Amino acid sequence: MWNKPSDAQLAKLPAFYSSEEVPLKDKVIGMHFFIGGCDWYVTEYSPEEKCFFGFAILNGDLDNAEWGYFSLEELSSLKVSFVEVDRDLHFTPCKAIEIEKICEAQGWERKEKEYGVASV
């Protein structure tokens, strides 16, 4: 994995189930990983399990994109040819509804006056 997050960076992410009561639209996306047409948006992390909860879009398939769990180890081991999963170093944490791809996959309309615009 390129730009693998440090333990200190991972420790800043909310723990599993800590945002359970927060509506999906308002969940804060703290990290973004990508490779090719695949994106993983992280909302929570468990250091014991080394696992994330967040939103995954695989191969640009917005119809089958979903909220769920994915492991740091699995992301770290993924490669396409010689290209590895990368962490987006320019990603600014924001609410899920501020990310265009998540809105499109979830069928949400973004309220541009209420929320900023993120197109990652």
N, C-alpha and C positions, 0 to 999 in steps of 0.2 A: 504494500500500500504506500502510495506517495502521500506525504504530509500527514502521516498517522498522528492522531491526537495524543498528547502526553497524558499521564495520569492526572496531572493538575488541571488540564483542560477538561478532561472527562468528569472530574470531581465537581465542576461548575454546573454540570447538567442536572436537572431535577431527578430525584430517585423514582424508581418504578412506583406507579399508582399515586404519586404526589399531586398529579394534575387530573386525577380521575373524574373529578366533579366539573372540570373546565370543559365547556362545549368544544367540539372538534375545531370549529372555526377560530376559536380563541386560544388554542394551544400554541405555545411559543415553540417555534422551530429553532433549535440551538445550533445545529450543525447540518451541513449538506455534503453528501458524498456522491460521486458520479463516475461513470465510465460509459463511453459510447452514448446510447440512448437511454441509459438507466440512471435513475436518481433515487437516493435515499435521504429523507428528511427526518432528523432526529428530534424527538421531544423529551425523552426520558432515557436514563441509563442505569443499569445495575452493575456496579463494580464486581460484585461476587460472581455473577453469571457472565460478565463481560458481554452484555446483551443490551440492545437498544429497543425502544418502542418508538415508532414513527410511521411515516408514510412512504411507501415504495412504489415506484413507477418503473417497470421493467420493459426494456426495448421500446420505449415510447408508447406502450399500450395503456392509454388512459382509461379504457373501458374496464380493464381488470386490475387497475391500480388499487391499493388498499392500505388501511391502517393495520399494523401488526408488529411482530417482533423479528429482529434480525441480529445476528451476532457479529461482534467486532472481528472475531477470528475468521468467519466466513467472508466478510467483506475484504479482510486483509489478504485472503488467499485467492480471490478472484483475479483472473487475468484473461485478456482477450489478445491473442498473439503474445506480444511482449509488453502490452499496455496493462497497467494495474489500476485499481480503483484509486481515486484521488479525493482528498478532502478539499473543499472549496475554501481557500484562504481568504477570499474576498466576500464571503457570505456574512451578512449582518443578521443576527437573530431578529425574528419578526413573527407575527401571528400567521397561522396556516392560511387564513383568508387573504393574506397579502401576497401569496405566491400563486402566480398565474396558472402553473401546471396543476397544482392541487385543486384550485377552484374549478378548472375545466374538468378534471377527473371526477370531482365530487358533485358537479352540477351546481356550484355556488356562483352567485353573481357577486362580483366584487363591488364594494361601495367605495369608489375612488375618493370621494370627499372625506369619508370616515377613516379609510385605510390608505396607507401608502401603496405604491406599486412596486412589486418585485417580479422580475420575469425569469428568474433562474429555474 
